[in-house]
Amino acid sequence: MRKPRDYDAELKALEDKARELKNRKVQQLGELVIATGADALTAEELAGALVVLAETTDTDKRGAWAKRGAAFFQGRARRSAPTPDRDIGGAATQSGGAQQASGGAGAA
């Protein structure tokens, strides 16, 4: 005979996993706010900016924001790299805007 399934235990395990995922998502969003410097904004300013972002349907704007976000994450990865000469070059390239131009050409 087959062992009966404990649906209550399975449901509890799924609920626990969903709660853990939600908590991790909230923590990661908080870390992102801090890493971007957006923690200097008031809660109202940050909420307003996020509402505008969520309501935007212009694909060109959203694409530009996505590229800028990708550059932010790539820049963070470079800053944690052990070679200091690449860190300086990467930061200078991003602030000069050359990376956005090369990123746009590579994406096309």
Backbone as XML, in Angstrom:
<?xml version="1.0"?>
<chain id="A" units="angstrom">
  <residue number="1" name="MET">
    <atom name="N" x="0.825" y="-1.182" z="0.000"/>
    <atom name="CA" x="0.000" y="0.000" z="0.000"/>
    <atom name="C" x="0.876" y="1.254" z="0.000"/>
  </residue>
  <residue number="2" name="ARG">
    <atom name="N" x="0.332" y="2.264" z="-0.594"/>
    <atom name="CA" x="1.014" y="3.546" z="-0.683"/>
    <atom name="C" x="0.841" y="4.321" z="0.619"/>
  </residue>
  <residue number="3" name="LYS">
    <atom name="N" x="1.917" y="5.036" z="0.999"/>
    <atom name="CA" x="1.874" y="5.856" z="2.203"/>
    <atom name="C" x="0.995" y="7.078" z="1.942"/>
  </residue>
  <residue number="4" name="PRO">
    <atom name="N" x="0.054" y="7.373" z="2.837"/>
    <atom name="CA" x="-0.822" y="8.540" z="2.619"/>
    <atom name="C" x="-0.020" y="9.840" z="2.713"/>
  </residue>
  <residue number="5" name="ARG">
    <atom name="N" x="-0.418" y="10.818" z="1.895"/>
    <atom name="CA" x="0.247" y="12.121" z="1.892"/>
    <atom name="C" x="-0.278" y="12.968" z="3.039"/>
  </residue>
  <residue number="6" name="ASP">
    <atom name="N" x="0.617" y="13.699" z="3.642"/>
    <atom name="CA" x="0.254" y="14.617" z="4.713"/>
    <atom name="C" x="0.089" y="16.003" z="4.088"/>
  </residue>
  <residue number="7" name="TYR">
    <atom name="N" x="-1.130" y="16.279" z="3.632"/>
    <atom name="CA" x="-1.389" y="17.541" z="2.939"/>
    <atom name="C" x="-1.182" y="18.751" z="3.841"/>
  </residue>
  <residue number="8" name="ASP">
    <atom name="N" x="-1.512" y="18.606" z="5.108"/>
    <atom name="CA" x="-1.333" y="19.727" z="6.031"/>
    <atom name="C" x="0.145" y="20.086" z="6.171"/>
  </residue>
  <residue number="9" name="ALA">
    <atom name="N" x="1.000" y="19.091" z="6.285"/>
    <atom name="CA" x="2.435" y="19.342" z="6.415"/>
    <atom name="C" x="2.989" y="19.948" z="5.125"/>
  </residue>
  <residue number="10" name="GLU">
    <atom name="N" x="2.534" y="19.437" z="3.977"/>
    <atom name="CA" x="2.989" y="19.984" z="2.693"/>
    <atom name="C" x="2.543" y="21.432" z="2.535"/>
  </residue>
  <residue number="11" name="LEU">
    <atom name="N" x="1.318" y="21.718" z="2.908"/>
    <atom name="CA" x="0.804" y="23.089" z="2.816"/>
    <atom name="C" x="1.576" y="24.016" z="3.740"/>
  </residue>
  <residue number="12" name="LYS">
    <atom name="N" x="1.869" y="23.563" z="4.955"/>
    <atom name="CA" x="2.634" y="24.378" z="5.896"/>
    <atom name="C" x="4.038" y="24.635" z="5.344"/>
  </residue>
  <residue number="13" name="ALA">
    <atom name="N" x="4.662" y="23.627" z="4.759"/>
    <atom name="CA" x="6.003" y="23.801" z="4.189"/>
    <atom name="C" x="5.978" y="24.813" z="3.044"/>
  </residue>
  <residue number="14" name="LEU">
    <atom name="N" x="4.953" y="24.755" z="2.206"/>
    <atom name="CA" x="4.823" y="25.716" z="1.098"/>
    <atom name="C" x="4.588" y="27.127" z="1.621"/>
  </residue>
  <residue number="15" name="GLU">
    <atom name="N" x="3.771" y="27.257" z="2.651"/>
    <atom name="CA" x="3.521" y="28.567" z="3.236"/>
    <atom name="C" x="4.799" y="29.136" z="3.848"/>
  </residue>
  <residue number="16" name="ASP">
    <atom name="N" x="5.573" y="28.277" z="4.523"/>
    <atom name="CA" x="6.853" y="28.725" z="5.110"/>
    <atom name="C" x="7.816" y="29.177" z="4.020"/>
  </residue>
  <residue number="17" name="LYS">
    <atom name="N" x="7.868" y="28.415" z="2.935"/>
    <atom name="CA" x="8.757" y="28.773" z="1.831"/>
    <atom name="C" x="8.323" y="30.096" z="1.199"/>
  </residue>
  <residue number="18" name="ALA">
    <atom name="N" x="7.022" y="30.294" z="1.010"/>
    <atom name="CA" x="6.510" y="31.547" z="0.440"/>
    <atom name="C" x="6.840" y="32.721" z="1.357"/>
  </residue>
  <residue number="19" name="ARG">
    <atom name="N" x="6.722" y="32.526" z="2.656"/>
    <atom name="CA" x="7.042" y="33.584" z="3.626"/>
    <atom name="C" x="8.531" y="33.923" z="3.563"/>
  </residue>
  <residue number="20" name="GLU">
    <atom name="N" x="9.389" y="32.914" z="3.464"/>
    <atom name="CA" x="10.832" y="33.145" z="3.360"/>
    <atom name="C" x="11.176" y="33.909" z="2.089"/>
  </residue>
  <residue number="21" name="LEU">
    <atom name="N" x="10.545" y="33.533" z="0.977"/>
    <atom name="CA" x="10.798" y="34.224" z="-0.293"/>
    <atom name="C" x="10.364" y="35.677" z="-0.220"/>
  </residue>
  <residue number="22" name="LYS">
    <atom name="N" x="9.218" y="35.935" z="0.392"/>
    <atom name="CA" x="8.732" y="37.306" z="0.527"/>
    <atom name="C" x="9.674" y="38.126" z="1.401"/>
  </residue>
  <residue number="23" name="ASN">
    <atom name="N" x="10.128" y="37.537" z="2.507"/>
    <atom name="CA" x="11.060" y="38.241" z="3.387"/>
    <atom name="C" x="12.370" y="38.532" z="2.673"/>
  </residue>
  <residue number="24" name="ARG">
    <atom name="N" x="12.869" y="37.586" z="1.878"/>
    <atom name="CA" x="14.113" y="37.796" z="1.135"/>
    <atom name="C" x="13.936" y="38.908" z="0.105"/>
  </residue>
  <residue number="25" name="LYS">
    <atom name="N" x="12.781" y="38.936" z="-0.552"/>
    <atom name="CA" x="12.510" y="39.975" z="-1.548"/>
    <atom name="C" x="12.487" y="41.356" z="-0.893"/>
  </residue>
  <residue number="26" name="VAL">
    <atom name="N" x="11.836" y="41.469" z="0.243"/>
    <atom name="CA" x="11.769" y="42.739" z="0.956"/>
    <atom name="C" x="13.168" y="43.173" z="1.384"/>
  </residue>
  <residue number="27" name="GLN">
    <atom name="N" x="13.968" y="42.238" z="1.888"/>
    <atom name="CA" x="15.326" y="42.561" z="2.314"/>
    <atom name="C" x="16.167" y="43.019" z="1.130"/>
  </residue>
  <residue number="28" name="GLN">
    <atom name="N" x="16.059" y="42.323" z="-0.004"/>
    <atom name="CA" x="16.835" y="42.697" z="-1.182"/>
    <atom name="C" x="16.417" y="44.059" z="-1.719"/>
  </residue>
  <residue number="29" name="LEU">
    <atom name="N" x="15.118" y="44.369" z="-1.684"/>
    <atom name="CA" x="14.668" y="45.686" z="-2.122"/>
    <atom name="C" x="15.227" y="46.773" z="-1.206"/>
  </residue>
  <residue number="30" name="GLY">
    <atom name="N" x="15.251" y="46.518" z="0.088"/>
    <atom name="CA" x="15.832" y="47.478" z="1.023"/>
    <atom name="C" x="17.319" y="47.680" z="0.765"/>
  </residue>
  <residue number="31" name="GLU">
    <atom name="N" x="18.027" y="46.586" z="0.498"/>
    <atom name="CA" x="19.449" y="46.684" z="0.193"/>
    <atom name="C" x="19.681" y="47.471" z="-1.095"/>
  </residue>
  <residue number="32" name="LEU">
    <atom name="N" x="18.799" y="47.288" z="-2.080"/>
    <atom name="CA" x="18.913" y="48.012" z="-3.335"/>
    <atom name="C" x="18.684" y="49.505" z="-3.129"/>
  </residue>
  <residue number="33" name="VAL">
    <atom name="N" x="17.712" y="49.850" z="-2.313"/>
    <atom name="CA" x="17.441" y="51.259" z="-2.012"/>
    <atom name="C" x="18.676" y="51.894" z="-1.381"/>
  </residue>
  <residue number="34" name="ILE">
    <atom name="N" x="19.297" y="51.192" z="-0.464"/>
    <atom name="CA" x="20.487" y="51.721" z="0.207"/>
    <atom name="C" x="21.657" y="51.809" z="-0.765"/>
  </residue>
  <residue number="35" name="ALA">
    <atom name="N" x="21.860" y="50.767" z="-1.570"/>
    <atom name="CA" x="22.998" y="50.730" z="-2.493"/>
    <atom name="C" x="22.920" y="51.830" z="-3.544"/>
  </residue>
  <residue number="36" name="THR">
    <atom name="N" x="21.718" y="52.199" z="-3.961"/>
    <atom name="CA" x="21.565" y="53.233" z="-4.970"/>
    <atom name="C" x="21.597" y="54.638" z="-4.378"/>
  </residue>
  <residue number="37" name="GLY">
    <atom name="N" x="21.556" y="54.731" z="-3.059"/>
    <atom name="CA" x="21.540" y="56.035" z="-2.418"/>
    <atom name="C" x="20.134" y="56.601" z="-2.283"/>
  </residue>
  <residue number="38" name="ALA">
    <atom name="N" x="19.141" y="55.823" z="-2.664"/>
    <atom name="CA" x="17.763" y="56.299" z="-2.593"/>
    <atom name="C" x="17.257" y="56.365" z="-1.162"/>
  </residue>
  <residue number="39" name="ASP">
    <atom name="N" x="18.022" y="55.858" z="-0.201"/>
    <atom name="CA" x="17.608" y="55.958" z="1.186"/>
    <atom name="C" x="17.695" y="57.393" z="1.699"/>
  </residue>
  <residue number="40" name="ALA">
    <atom name="N" x="18.324" y="58.270" z="0.920"/>
    <atom name="CA" x="18.380" y="59.684" z="1.283"/>
    <atom name="C" x="17.057" y="60.392" z="0.977"/>
  </residue>
  <residue number="41" name="LEU">
    <atom name="N" x="16.223" y="59.762" z="0.166"/>
    <atom name="CA" x="14.918" y="60.336" z="-0.163"/>
    <atom name="C" x="13.932" y="60.073" z="0.967"/>
  </residue>
  <residue number="42" name="THR">
    <atom name="N" x="12.896" y="60.900" z="1.020"/>
    <atom name="CA" x="11.823" y="60.623" z="1.978"/>
    <atom name="C" x="11.004" y="59.451" z="1.440"/>
  </residue>
  <residue number="43" name="ALA">
    <atom name="N" x="10.236" y="58.850" z="2.315"/>
    <atom name="CA" x="9.387" y="57.733" z="1.904"/>
    <atom name="C" x="8.396" y="58.182" z="0.827"/>
  </residue>
  <residue number="44" name="GLU">
    <atom name="N" x="7.894" y="59.407" z="0.962"/>
    <atom name="CA" x="6.932" y="59.926" z="-0.010"/>
    <atom name="C" x="7.581" y="60.118" z="-1.375"/>
  </residue>
  <residue number="45" name="GLU">
    <atom name="N" x="8.807" y="60.665" z="-1.388"/>
    <atom name="CA" x="9.516" y="60.878" z="-2.658"/>
    <atom name="C" x="9.810" y="59.541" z="-3.340"/>
  </residue>
  <residue number="46" name="LEU">
    <atom name="N" x="10.284" y="58.594" z="-2.562"/>
    <atom name="CA" x="10.612" y="57.287" z="-3.122"/>
    <atom name="C" x="9.359" y="56.591" z="-3.645"/>
  </residue>
  <residue number="47" name="ALA">
    <atom name="N" x="8.286" y="56.646" z="-2.877"/>
    <atom name="CA" x="7.033" y="56.034" z="-3.316"/>
    <atom name="C" x="6.520" y="56.706" z="-4.587"/>
  </residue>
  <residue number="48" name="GLY">
    <atom name="N" x="6.597" y="58.031" z="-4.646"/>
    <atom name="CA" x="6.153" y="58.746" z="-5.838"/>
    <atom name="C" x="6.959" y="58.369" z="-7.070"/>
  </residue>
  <residue number="49" name="ALA">
    <atom name="N" x="8.264" y="58.268" z="-6.901"/>
    <atom name="CA" x="9.116" y="57.895" z="-8.028"/>
    <atom name="C" x="8.796" y="56.475" z="-8.496"/>
  </residue>
  <residue number="50" name="LEU">
    <atom name="N" x="8.587" y="55.574" z="-7.568"/>
    <atom name="CA" x="8.269" y="54.192" z="-7.934"/>
    <atom name="C" x="6.902" y="54.098" z="-8.617"/>
  </residue>
  <residue number="51" name="VAL">
    <atom name="N" x="5.952" y="54.902" z="-8.175"/>
    <atom name="CA" x="4.636" y="54.910" z="-8.819"/>
    <atom name="C" x="4.772" y="55.365" z="-10.273"/>
  </residue>
  <residue number="52" name="VAL">
    <atom name="N" x="5.550" y="56.427" z="-10.498"/>
    <atom name="CA" x="5.766" y="56.921" z="-11.859"/>
    <atom name="C" x="6.433" y="55.841" z="-12.707"/>
  </residue>
  <residue number="53" name="LEU">
    <atom name="N" x="7.432" y="55.175" z="-12.149"/>
    <atom name="CA" x="8.112" y="54.100" z="-12.875"/>
    <atom name="C" x="7.142" y="52.980" z="-13.240"/>
  </residue>
  <residue number="54" name="ALA">
    <atom name="N" x="6.323" y="52.588" z="-12.289"/>
    <atom name="CA" x="5.391" y="51.493" z="-12.524"/>
    <atom name="C" x="4.316" y="51.861" z="-13.542"/>
  </residue>
  <residue number="55" name="GLU">
    <atom name="N" x="3.937" y="53.135" z="-13.590"/>
    <atom name="CA" x="2.889" y="53.574" z="-14.510"/>
    <atom name="C" x="3.408" y="53.865" z="-15.911"/>
  </residue>
  <residue number="56" name="THR">
    <atom name="N" x="4.732" y="53.971" z="-16.079"/>
    <atom name="CA" x="5.304" y="54.322" z="-17.378"/>
    <atom name="C" x="5.168" y="53.163" z="-18.349"/>
  </residue>
  <residue number="57" name="THR">
    <atom name="N" x="4.615" y="53.462" z="-19.515"/>
    <atom name="CA" x="4.464" y="52.441" z="-20.555"/>
    <atom name="C" x="5.385" y="52.698" z="-21.743"/>
  </residue>
  <residue number="58" name="ASP">
    <atom name="N" x="6.117" y="53.805" z="-21.724"/>
    <atom name="CA" x="7.039" y="54.144" z="-22.803"/>
    <atom name="C" x="8.202" y="53.147" z="-22.794"/>
  </residue>
  <residue number="59" name="THR">
    <atom name="N" x="8.258" y="52.288" z="-23.810"/>
    <atom name="CA" x="9.276" y="51.239" z="-23.850"/>
    <atom name="C" x="10.683" y="51.793" z="-24.007"/>
  </residue>
  <residue number="60" name="ASP">
    <atom name="N" x="10.823" y="52.947" z="-24.669"/>
    <atom name="CA" x="12.148" y="53.559" z="-24.797"/>
    <atom name="C" x="12.688" y="53.999" z="-23.434"/>
  </residue>
  <residue number="61" name="LYS">
    <atom name="N" x="11.828" y="54.627" z="-22.635"/>
    <atom name="CA" x="12.240" y="55.050" z="-21.301"/>
    <atom name="C" x="12.591" y="53.845" z="-20.441"/>
  </residue>
  <residue number="62" name="ARG">
    <atom name="N" x="11.722" y="52.840" z="-20.501"/>
    <atom name="CA" x="11.960" y="51.646" z="-19.677"/>
    <atom name="C" x="13.247" y="50.949" z="-20.099"/>
  </residue>
  <residue number="63" name="GLY">
    <atom name="N" x="13.517" y="50.920" z="-21.394"/>
    <atom name="CA" x="14.754" y="50.320" z="-21.888"/>
    <atom name="C" x="15.981" y="51.086" z="-21.419"/>
  </residue>
  <residue number="64" name="ALA">
    <atom name="N" x="15.889" y="52.414" z="-21.448"/>
    <atom name="CA" x="17.001" y="53.242" z="-20.984"/>
    <atom name="C" x="17.230" y="53.029" z="-19.491"/>
  </residue>
  <residue number="65" name="TRP">
    <atom name="N" x="16.147" y="52.925" z="-18.725"/>
    <atom name="CA" x="16.285" y="52.674" z="-17.292"/>
    <atom name="C" x="16.900" y="51.297" z="-17.046"/>
  </residue>
  <residue number="66" name="ALA">
    <atom name="N" x="16.511" y="50.319" z="-17.846"/>
    <atom name="CA" x="17.065" y="48.971" z="-17.684"/>
    <atom name="C" x="18.565" y="48.966" z="-17.978"/>
  </residue>
  <residue number="67" name="LYS">
    <atom name="N" x="18.981" y="49.700" z="-19.007"/>
    <atom name="CA" x="20.415" y="49.781" z="-19.328"/>
    <atom name="C" x="21.182" y="50.453" z="-18.202"/>
  </residue>
  <residue number="68" name="ARG">
    <atom name="N" x="20.600" y="51.505" z="-17.661"/>
    <atom name="CA" x="21.267" y="52.212" z="-16.567"/>
    <atom name="C" x="21.357" y="51.326" z="-15.329"/>
  </residue>
  <residue number="69" name="GLY">
    <atom name="N" x="20.316" y="50.558" z="-15.079"/>
    <atom name="CA" x="20.342" y="49.624" z="-13.945"/>
    <atom name="C" x="21.381" y="48.536" z="-14.148"/>
  </residue>
  <residue number="70" name="ALA">
    <atom name="N" x="21.471" y="48.007" z="-15.367"/>
    <atom name="CA" x="22.481" y="46.986" z="-15.660"/>
    <atom name="C" x="23.878" y="47.558" z="-15.479"/>
  </residue>
  <residue number="71" name="ALA">
    <atom name="N" x="24.088" y="48.802" z="-15.905"/>
    <atom name="CA" x="25.389" y="49.447" z="-15.736"/>
    <atom name="C" x="25.700" y="49.622" z="-14.253"/>
  </residue>
  <residue number="72" name="PHE">
    <atom name="N" x="24.681" y="49.922" z="-13.460"/>
    <atom name="CA" x="24.871" y="50.067" z="-12.015"/>
    <atom name="C" x="25.360" y="48.752" z="-11.417"/>
  </residue>
  <residue number="73" name="PHE">
    <atom name="N" x="24.704" y="47.652" z="-11.777"/>
    <atom name="CA" x="25.099" y="46.363" z="-11.224"/>
    <atom name="C" x="26.463" y="45.931" z="-11.740"/>
  </residue>
  <residue number="74" name="GLN">
    <atom name="N" x="26.781" y="46.215" z="-12.987"/>
    <atom name="CA" x="28.097" y="45.876" z="-13.522"/>
    <atom name="C" x="29.171" y="46.699" z="-12.833"/>
  </residue>
  <residue number="75" name="GLY">
    <atom name="N" x="28.887" y="47.946" z="-12.569"/>
    <atom name="CA" x="29.830" y="48.803" z="-11.871"/>
    <atom name="C" x="30.095" y="48.316" z="-10.461"/>
  </residue>
  <residue number="76" name="ARG">
    <atom name="N" x="29.065" y="47.814" z="-9.799"/>
    <atom name="CA" x="29.235" y="47.266" z="-8.451"/>
    <atom name="C" x="30.096" y="46.023" z="-8.496"/>
  </residue>
  <residue number="77" name="ALA">
    <atom name="N" x="29.917" y="45.194" z="-9.516"/>
    <atom name="CA" x="30.716" y="43.975" z="-9.632"/>
    <atom name="C" x="32.170" y="44.341" z="-9.862"/>
  </residue>
  <residue number="78" name="ARG">
    <atom name="N" x="32.426" y="45.364" z="-10.676"/>
    <atom name="CA" x="33.797" y="45.805" z="-10.942"/>
    <atom name="C" x="34.440" y="46.379" z="-9.689"/>
  </residue>
  <residue number="79" name="ARG">
    <atom name="N" x="33.656" y="47.108" z="-8.895"/>
    <atom name="CA" x="34.221" y="47.700" z="-7.683"/>
    <atom name="C" x="34.656" y="46.623" z="-6.696"/>
  </residue>
  <residue number="80" name="SER">
    <atom name="N" x="34.006" y="45.471" z="-6.725"/>
    <atom name="CA" x="34.384" y="44.415" z="-5.794"/>
    <atom name="C" x="35.509" y="43.554" z="-6.349"/>
  </residue>
  <residue number="81" name="ALA">
    <atom name="N" x="35.938" y="43.804" z="-7.594"/>
    <atom name="CA" x="37.035" y="43.044" z="-8.192"/>
    <atom name="C" x="38.348" y="43.409" z="-7.513"/>
  </residue>
  <residue number="82" name="PRO">
    <atom name="N" x="39.303" y="42.462" z="-7.455"/>
    <atom name="CA" x="40.544" y="42.723" z="-6.727"/>
    <atom name="C" x="41.524" y="43.637" z="-7.443"/>
  </residue>
  <residue number="83" name="THR">
    <atom name="N" x="41.349" y="43.914" z="-8.750"/>
    <atom name="CA" x="42.307" y="44.748" z="-9.472"/>
    <atom name="C" x="41.864" y="46.197" z="-9.449"/>
  </residue>
  <residue number="84" name="PRO">
    <atom name="N" x="42.634" y="47.083" z="-8.785"/>
    <atom name="CA" x="42.218" y="48.479" z="-8.638"/>
    <atom name="C" x="42.249" y="49.270" z="-9.937"/>
  </residue>
  <residue number="85" name="ASP">
    <atom name="N" x="43.119" y="48.923" z="-10.894"/>
    <atom name="CA" x="43.181" y="49.707" z="-12.136"/>
    <atom name="C" x="41.892" y="49.552" z="-12.942"/>
  </residue>
  <residue number="86" name="ARG">
    <atom name="N" x="41.244" y="48.407" z="-12.880"/>
    <atom name="CA" x="39.973" y="48.229" z="-13.584"/>
    <atom name="C" x="38.868" y="49.000" z="-12.888"/>
  </residue>
  <residue number="87" name="ASP">
    <atom name="N" x="38.930" y="49.080" z="-11.579"/>
    <atom name="CA" x="37.913" y="49.820" z="-10.833"/>
    <atom name="C" x="37.901" y="51.278" z="-11.255"/>
  </residue>
  <residue number="88" name="ILE">
    <atom name="N" x="39.064" y="51.886" z="-11.324"/>
    <atom name="CA" x="39.162" y="53.302" z="-11.667"/>
    <atom name="C" x="38.708" y="53.523" z="-13.101"/>
  </residue>
  <residue number="89" name="GLY">
    <atom name="N" x="39.146" y="52.668" z="-14.008"/>
    <atom name="CA" x="38.757" y="52.808" z="-15.411"/>
    <atom name="C" x="37.263" y="52.634" z="-15.598"/>
  </residue>
  <residue number="90" name="GLY">
    <atom name="N" x="36.672" y="51.679" z="-14.896"/>
    <atom name="CA" x="35.234" y="51.442" z="-15.021"/>
    <atom name="C" x="34.427" y="52.608" z="-14.496"/>
  </residue>
  <residue number="91" name="ALA">
    <atom name="N" x="34.862" y="53.180" z="-13.380"/>
    <atom name="CA" x="34.137" y="54.302" z="-12.811"/>
    <atom name="C" x="34.252" y="55.533" z="-13.707"/>
  </residue>
  <residue number="92" name="ALA">
    <atom name="N" x="35.439" y="55.759" z="-14.285"/>
    <atom name="CA" x="35.619" y="56.909" z="-15.163"/>
    <atom name="C" x="34.794" y="56.739" z="-16.429"/>
  </residue>
  <residue number="93" name="THR">
    <atom name="N" x="34.722" y="55.522" z="-16.939"/>
    <atom name="CA" x="33.949" y="55.274" z="-18.154"/>
    <atom name="C" x="32.478" y="55.534" z="-17.903"/>
  </residue>
  <residue number="94" name="GLN">
    <atom name="N" x="31.962" y="55.081" z="-16.762"/>
    <atom name="CA" x="30.551" y="55.281" z="-16.485"/>
    <atom name="C" x="30.224" y="56.745" z="-16.297"/>
  </residue>
  <residue number="95" name="SER">
    <atom name="N" x="31.056" y="57.476" z="-15.575"/>
    <atom name="CA" x="30.737" y="58.881" z="-15.329"/>
    <atom name="C" x="30.881" y="59.697" z="-16.603"/>
  </residue>
  <residue number="96" name="GLY">
    <atom name="N" x="31.767" y="59.268" z="-17.520"/>
    <atom name="CA" x="31.942" y="59.978" z="-18.776"/>
    <atom name="C" x="30.842" y="59.690" z="-19.777"/>
  </residue>
  <residue number="97" name="GLY">
    <atom name="N" x="30.062" y="58.650" z="-19.541"/>
    <atom name="CA" x="28.972" y="58.321" z="-20.436"/>
    <atom name="C" x="29.382" y="57.428" z="-21.582"/>
  </residue>
  <residue number="98" name="ALA">
    <atom name="N" x="30.658" y="57.083" z="-21.697"/>
    <atom name="CA" x="31.113" y="56.247" z="-22.808"/>
    <atom name="C" x="30.553" y="54.843" z="-22.707"/>
  </residue>
  <residue number="99" name="GLN">
    <atom name="N" x="30.346" y="54.355" z="-21.495"/>
    <atom name="CA" x="29.820" y="53.011" z="-21.344"/>
    <atom name="C" x="28.398" y="52.927" z="-21.870"/>
  </residue>
  <residue number="100" name="GLN">
    <atom name="N" x="27.601" y="53.963" z="-21.641"/>
    <atom name="CA" x="26.227" y="53.929" z="-22.135"/>
    <atom name="C" x="26.219" y="53.901" z="-23.651"/>
  </residue>
  <residue number="101" name="ALA">
    <atom name="N" x="27.119" y="54.639" z="-24.294"/>
    <atom name="CA" x="27.164" y="54.648" z="-25.742"/>
    <atom name="C" x="27.594" y="53.285" z="-26.276"/>
  </residue>
  <residue number="102" name="SER">
    <atom name="N" x="28.614" y="52.664" z="-25.626"/>
    <atom name="CA" x="29.055" y="51.354" z="-26.088"/>
    <atom name="C" x="28.012" y="50.299" z="-25.765"/>
  </residue>
  <residue number="103" name="GLY">
    <atom name="N" x="27.316" y="50.447" z="-24.621"/>
    <atom name="CA" x="26.269" y="49.498" z="-24.276"/>
    <atom name="C" x="25.112" y="49.566" z="-25.259"/>
  </residue>
  <residue number="104" name="GLY">
    <atom name="N" x="24.795" y="50.785" z="-25.711"/>
    <atom name="CA" x="23.704" y="50.950" z="-26.668"/>
    <atom name="C" x="24.072" y="50.367" z="-28.022"/>
  </residue>
  <residue number="105" name="ALA">
    <atom name="N" x="25.334" y="50.518" z="-28.419"/>
    <atom name="CA" x="25.751" y="49.987" z="-29.712"/>
    <atom name="C" x="25.812" y="48.469" z="-29.674"/>
  </residue>
  <residue number="106" name="GLY">
    <atom name="N" x="26.215" y="47.904" z="-28.529"/>
    <atom name="CA" x="26.296" y="46.453" z="-28.420"/>
    <atom name="C" x="24.927" y="45.819" z="-28.376"/>
  </residue>
  <residue number="107" name="ALA">
    <atom name="N" x="23.944" y="46.530" z="-27.820"/>
    <atom name="CA" x="22.613" y="45.973" z="-27.697"/>
    <atom name="C" x="21.861" y="46.011" z="-29.015"/>
  </residue>
  <residue number="108" name="ALA">
    <atom name="N" x="22.266" y="46.902" z="-29.930"/>
    <atom name="CA" x="21.528" y="47.054" z="-31.187"/>
    <atom name="C" x="21.824" y="45.987" z="-32.183"/>
  </residue>
</chain>
